[in-house]
């Protein structure tokens, strides 16, 4: 059974940093493309950083480009989302996701991903 568990969400002030974790069980995360998504209240879930299986084709929207990045820890079967220079508009529930097959290279659209974690809340406020 595949399970993804996010952690690391918190309340921070604008300009602060957070590192979110996504730990997998039932699959080796280093063998899959990874997506991190954000859902703000009343808005659709949007991709904030996505990479391919071999870390190729990194994608992030313009409003987070240069501030967010992904790293993998194979030994811990964990993927991290490092978020710097946080802004109030970064507030939302953050999810990690993987596609159902290793061969799938998603375009950072939510419907392309099959396995999701439960989410972790990030609040950026002064």
Secondary structure, 3 states (H helix, E strand, C coil): CCEEEEECCCEECCCCCEEEEEEEECCCHHHCCEEEEEECCCCCCEEEEEECCCCCCCECCCCCCCCEEEEEECCCCEEEEEECCCCHHHCEEEEEEECCCCCCCCCCCHHHCCEECCCEEEEECC
